[in-house]
């Protein structure tokens, strides 16, 4: 008899498993239908001995000291600030150039052959901005800041490929995630804590799950686990619509396909990731892991990302009709007894890794308030068995 069955060995499931086992003494079974732990953050050595991320680069960043401190119990860190270039055609020369993304002062000066200052570029952008009556869509967000030309260069094609929708059809939250800067800061993120697990994500997850009271089974799905094991409560981190048998229909997601290549040279890219916004280019970006991991090796590995309508669910599609459909599933989830829904897929939200960790830690605190610990469960069960 397990106190908890946790479905999914990614961030949400693993963080909760460790908390339940070490802080409450609960017996926890963690399952994952994939053949590994760590969810989409899973990394491993390829045939050349290079550490790669099977599901595309995962760059850790957070402003939460609590989240960073919690994960620091299971890993040491390598400081790393991610930088991204975008390959676009210069409006002035007609030539392809690679410029900083998010758009910053250097992006503008390089593209247009200018020498603007921070004060001047703000007015330059404002002169090109188009102010819609109301900012509702992803297109509105960008054109209201930098105008239509930069929107079409950097956002329109990329968004169409990534989401199979025009930015005018997507909620404003999609492009609002990407800032526009008037200084020369070329970091992709500006969070207080930016680092990569020194030994990789999988090693961090292995330490997190290596606790008395935790049993891990990979290559096992929920249906089979229910046949083979007994448990009191469930934590579900998979798609919420799947849990309920797609009762109201499938929630829409976008997926990704990856092409991993190992090259017989030391370096391939000028930075960790190069975006390719042009709609005629089938992939959205290519990343080189040695920038990210700090690994030294005579060869290098890169990953190309191709958006797809089919495959594992990665990105909930933020549109009003999808939010309405999720609300119906959320009502079912709220009414489900002894089952907790945690994580990006279970709550149909586009969370970063640190946000999932924060949600899992908050969920644990709620569990502490309403669920008796294992010792209390066992004591109650013993009294019932004895007829007390």
N, C-alpha and C positions, 0 to 999 in steps of 0.2 A: 504494500500500500504506500503510494507516494502522496505527500501533501499537495504537490503541485505537478501538473504536466505543463511544461512551457513549450509551445510550438514555435520554433524558429530560434536559431543559435546566432543571430546577429546582435547588434547593439542592444536593442530593447530586451530581448530574451536573456542574453548573457548577463547584463547588468542586474536584472531582477533576480536571476538564479543565484548569483553570488550574494546579494543582499539577503535573500530569503534563507539561504543555507547558513551564512556566517552570523547574521544578526538575530535569527530566530531559531536556529537549529532545525529548520524544516527539511524534509526529504524532497528533493527536486529531481524530476526527470526532464531533461532538455532533449528535444528531438529536432531534426532538420531533414527534410526530404532530399536535400543535396548531400553530397558525399563529404562535406567538410563543415567546420564551424566558421564563424566570423562573417556570415552573410555576404553582402556585396563588397565588404571591405577585405575579403579574403585575398591574401597574397602568398606567393610561393616562388621557389627558384625554378626558372625554366631550364631547358636542356643545357644551356650555356653557363648556368650557375648565376644568372642575373635575377634579382628579386623583381617580380612584376605583379601587378594587380590584375587578377583574372577578369574583373568586371569594370575595368577602366580606372583611372587614377582617382584616389580618394585622399584629399588634402585636408588634414585636420586643422581647424581654427575655431576659436571660441572667445567670447568676452566673459564667460562664466568661470570664476575662480573655483567654484564648487565642482563644476564638471571636470575641469582640468585637474584639480586636486584628486578627485575620485579616481580618474583613469591613471594618475601617476602612481597609484598603489600597485599597478600591474605592468608598468613599463617605465624605462627611462626614455628620454626624448632627444631627438636631434632637431635643433633649431632650423626652421625652414620657412621662408617666405616665398610663396608661389608667385611667379610672374608669367604672364600670358602675352603673346603677340597675336595680332590678327593680320592675315594676308589679304590685302585689298588692292584695288586699282586706284592709283592717285588721280584725283579729278584734274590736276594740273599737268601731269606728264603722261598720263595714260599707261604708266608702267606699274607692275606689281611691286608693292612694298610691304614690309612687315613692320607694324607700328604697335605701340602699347595698347592693351585692352585691359581694363576699361579706358575709354577715351580720356586723355589728359592733355596737358599743354604740349608735350612733345609730339603727341599724336597729331594735333592740329598743325603745328609748325612744320612737321615733316611732310604731311599730306599736301599742304598748300604753299610750301616754300616760304614760310613767314618767320618772323622773329618776335612774336607777340610775348608780352610779359603776362604774369598772372592776372594783373588788373585789366589788361587789354583783352585777354581771351574771353573773359566773362562777358564783356560787351559784344565781342565778336559772335559768341554763341547766341546771346540774347537777340541780336539783329536777325538771326536766321531762324529763331524759334517760331513755331506756329502755336498760338494759344487756342485750343479747342474750348468750347463753352463749358464742357465738363470732362474731366479726365476719368475715363471709364476703362479703356482698353490699353494693351501693351503698346500699340502704335501711339496713342495719345501721350503716354508717359515720355517717349523718346522725342517725338517731334516738338513737344512743348519745351524741351530742354535744349536740343541741338539742331532742330530743323530737319527737313525731309532728306537732304542729300546725305548727311551722316547716318540718318536712320536707314536709308536704303543700302548704304555701304556696309554697315556693321550688323544690323539687326534683322532686316526684313528677310533676306535669304536664309540666314542662320535659323531664325524662328520658324520659317516655313518648313525647313528640313527637320528640325527637332520635333515640332509638334504636328506637322502636316496640316497646319492652319495658318492663315495670315495673322499677323499681330493684331490686326483690327478685330479679329474674332476671339482674342484671348483676354482674360482678365488682366488688369493692370499690374498684378503682383508679379507676373513673369519677368518683365523687363525692369520693374522697379527694384529687383534684386541686384541689378548691375548699375553702379553709380557712374556719374560723370564728374571728372575732376578738372579744376582749373590750375592745379599745381603740377609738379613733375613726379609725383608719387606713382610709381609703376607697379606697386604690389597689387595682386588681384584682390587680396583681403587686407583689411586694416585692423583685424581683431587684436586684442591684447595678447592672447596666447596663440602662437602659430608654431607648430612643431609636428614632427612625424615620429611614430614609435621607433625607437632605436633598432629593435630587432624585427620590426614589421608588425602589422596588425594581427596576423594569425597567432604569433607568439604572445601578444598581449591578451588575446581572447583565451588562449590555452591556459595562461596563468589565472585569469579571472575564473575560469570554470574548474580549475584544479583545486577543489575544496571538498572536505568531508561533507557528505550529504548530497552531493551533486552526481548524478549519473547522466552521461551524454550518449545518445544514440544518433548517428548520422545515417543517411540513406533510408530513413523511416518516415512515413507520412502519418498524418493524424488518424486516418481511418484504421490503419494497421495498429497504431499505438493503442487505440481504444479497445481493440480486440485482445491485446497481449498484456496490458498493464491496468492496474487499479489506481485511481487517484481521486483526491477530494475536490480539487479546483483546477481551473485551466487559465493560463495566460496565453492569449492568441496574438501573434505578431504578423500573421499573414494577411492576405486581402480579406476585408470584412465581408464582401459579397460572397466569397468562396465559403466562408464559415456557414453562411445561411443558405447554401446551395443555390446561389444566384436567384433568390426568390423574386426579386423585382427586376431582374436583368443584370447584366454585367456593368460594373463601373468602368469607364474608359481609362486606359493607361497608354502611355507611350513606352516603348522598349528600345533596347540598343543591341546591336551586333558588333562584335569586336574582331579586328584582324591584328594579331600579334606578330611582329616580325623581329628577328634577331639579325643584326647587321654586322658585317665584318669590318667595322671601323670603331674608333673610340667614341665619337660623338656624332649625332645626326641633326640635332636642332640647336638653335641659339639660346633656348630657354626651355622650361619644363613643358609648356604646351603652346602650340600654334593653332589658332582658330582659323577655319576656312569658311567665311560667311557666304561666299558666292554660291548661288543656288545650283549652278551647273556642276559643282564639285560634290560628289555623292556623300562624302564624309564631312562631319562638322568640325572635327579637331583631331590632331595627332599629338601624342605625349611621349616624352622620353623619361624613363624611370630613374636613370642615374642622377638626374638633377634633383629628383624628389627624395631618393633614398640615400644619396651621398656615397653609394657604392663605387668602388674603383675596380675597373675591369677593362681589358683591351677591346672588348666588343660592347655593343649596346643593344637594348631592346626598346621598341616603340610600339604603340598601340593606336590604331585608327578606329574611330567610333562612327558607326553608321546608324542613324535613327531608323526605327522599325515599328510597324504597327503590330507585329507578332513577336512573341517571346515573353520572357519573364517581365512582370510588371515593374517598371522603375519610377515613372513620373505620373502622378495623378494629373489629369488634364483640367486646369482651372477654368471652367465655364459655368455659368449659372445653373444650367440644366443638370450638370454633373453634381454640383453642390446640393441641389434639391434631391437628387436620387440618393446621394450619400445620407442625407438627413433621414430618409426612410430606414436605411440600414442602421444608422446610429440609434434610432428608436428601438430597434430590435436588440441591439447590443446593450443598451441601457437596461433592458428588461431581462436580459439573460442572467440566470442565477449562477453564482460561483464561477463566473468567467470574466476576465479582464482583457480589454482590447488596448494594445499598446503598440506604438510605432507608426511609421509612415503609411504602410499599407492598411493597417488595422483602423487607422483614423483618417485615411484618405487625405493626407496633408503632405506638402512638399517640404519635409523637414531636412535640415542639415544633420550631420552625425551628432554634433553636440546637442542639438535640440532633442534628438531621440534619447540621448543619455539623460538629459534634464527631465524629460517626460517620464522615463523609467524610474528615476530617483523620486520624483514626485508621486508616482503611482505607488512605490514602496511605502512612502509615508502614509498614504491613504489606506493601504492594506494594514499597516501597523495599528491603525485606529479601529478597524472594524473586523479583523480576522484574528481569532485566537491563535497563538503560536502552536507548533507541533506538540510540545509537551502538554499543553492544555487539551488538545485534541486526543492525544493518547490516553490521558488520565480519564477523560469523559468516556472514551470507548471502553476502557477497563471497567469503569463503574457500571456501564450498561451491560457488559458481558457478565458481571458478577451479580446482576439483578438489583443493584442499588438504585 
